[in-house]
Amino acid sequence: MTTLSDGLRQSDRVRFRMPVEVSWVSSAGVTITQNAETLLVSRNGGVLRLTEKLSMGQELHLRRHLEGDTWKNTRARVVAEIDQDPPNHFLYAIHILDPRSDFWDIDFPAPHNAEEALARLLMECSFCQRREVVYLDELQLKSFEVASASRASASFATRPPSGSNPNPKSATLNMARTAPPKKNA
């Protein structure tokens, strides 16, 4: 992933699963296209789960469906194979080559905003589907946890009959406790 010259990340990483179409040119000169999934994303990269073995430095073309016939495209490069996910999957760290592409459509705050944060949330508006990473300090985290617990118990008490969905566009929240950005060794 991209880091600043002083060794700090340019943005936080958040867990987010998104289907992505990945294509690349094999060593034999054949274009291969595969459906993949993100596991983590950051402003300038992410972690992809693929079934094909790739080389470090391999250039990729990423494409994701927006709506109708609309697709969003960007170019990326494999930074490293970071793990294998049995039975036949490989996890790759990727770097997006055009930092202005905003491929994920997620607003990432500047890393210096994370210095006092105890947690981060990936929030999605249920109306416009805009996504944003927000940092929470101690007071905000406690307020959020209390509000979430209240909503969870209220929704449990008023759960609709099985098979019905009274709120098909509910917000997505992805919360993770975070520490201030660390300098790379």
N, C-alpha and C positions, 0 to 999 in steps of 0.2 A: 504494500500500500504506500501511498505517497506520504512523505514526511517533510516537514520544514527543515531548513538547514541546521537548526539547533536541535534536531532530533525529536520534535513534537509532531504528532499527527495533525493533519489539516482538518479533520473532523472525527467525531465519535463514530463508533460502529453500533448499529442496532440490529437486533434479530428481526428479520422480515423475510417471509417466504413469498416469492413472486415468480410466476412462470416466465421464462425467457427463452427465445429461440437463439441458438448459438451456431455460427457457421465459421469454418476455417478451411484453409487449403492444406491438404495432407502433404507429406514428403513426396508422394507420387504425383502431386499436382492435381488431385481430385478435390473438389469442394464437398465438404461434409457438413450437413446440417443436422442439428439435434435439439430436441426440447430439453431444457434444463430448468433448474430451480435455484433461486438464491436462498442462502441460509442467513447471511449477514450482509448488510449494505452500509456504505459510508459515502460521503460526498464524492469521493474519487475512486471508488472501487467496490469490492465486495468479495463474497465467497460463493462460488457456484458449485453445484452438485451435478456431475456429468457421468455418463457410462463409458466414455472413451478416455484412453490414456493420452495426455497432451504433454508437450515439452515446455520447459521453462522458457519464457520469451516468445511463445507462440502467439501470433496476432489473431484476434477473434473479432467477428462482427456480431454484435448483440442487437436483438430486435425484440421489442415487446409490444403486445397488442394494447391499444388504448380503447377504441370503440369503433364499431362499424368497420370500415376499410382503413382506419387510421392506425399507423404503427410508429413507434419511436425507435430510432436507430442510433448506435454509437459504435466506436471501435475501442477495443480493450486489448490488454496484453496479459498473458499468464505470468504472474510473479513467482508462484511456487505451488507445488502440490503439497497441501498441508495435512492431508489424511486420506484414508480410504474408508468407505462406508459399505461394508459387506451387504449383499453378495457381490455386486459388480459396479460400484460407484466410486468415483474419485472426487475429492474436494479440492478446489483450486482457489487460491487467492488471485484476484485479478485487479488490474489498475486500468481505469478508464483513461484513454489517451487524450480526449478533449475535455479539460476540466470545466468548460462552460456548458457542457451538454445537458446537465441536470437530468440525466437519464432516468433516475428513480422517481422524479417528481416529489422529492422530500426536501423540505427546508431544514438544513442543518445549521445550528447556531455555531458561532466561532468557538474554538476549543477553550479559549481563555474564560468563556462564560461558565465552564464546567468546574472551575477551581473550587468553588464553595458548594457545589451540588452534592447531594447525597443520593439522588436517583435521577433517572432520565426516563421520559415517556415518549413513545412514538404514538402520536395522536392523529386520527383521521376524522375529518368533518363528515358527518353522516349525510349532509346535504350536497356539498360540492366535491367531496372526496379529496380535498387538499390534505396533504400529510405534513407533519412538522414534528421535529424532535424538540422537546422542551426539558429544561433542567429544573429540578425541584430542590429547594433548600429544606432545612429541617422542619420549619413551620408549614411550608406548602406540602411536604410529604405527609406529615401527620394529618393535615386537613384532607388530603386526597384519600389516605387510608381510611379515615373515619367516614367520609362520604361514600367511598366504594363499599365499605362494610354495610352501611345503611342501605344502599341500593341493592346489594346482593341479598340481604335479608328481606327487603321489601319485595324484590322480584321472586324470591323463593316462596314467600307467603302468598303471592298473587300469580303464581305460575299459570300460564294458559293451558288449555287442554292439549294433550299430545297431538302433534301434527300441525298445530296452528302456529303462526308466526306473526304476532301483532306488530313487530317493529323490524321489517326486513332490512332496513338500512341503519343498523345500530353502529355506534362508533367502535373502532378498533383501538385498543390500548395495549401497548407492549411496554411493560415497566421493568427496569433493571436497576439495581443499586449500582452506583458508579463511584469511582475514585477519580481524583484529579488526573489529567493526562500525565503519563510518565515519560521520562526521557528514555530513549532507546539506549541500550548498552553498547 
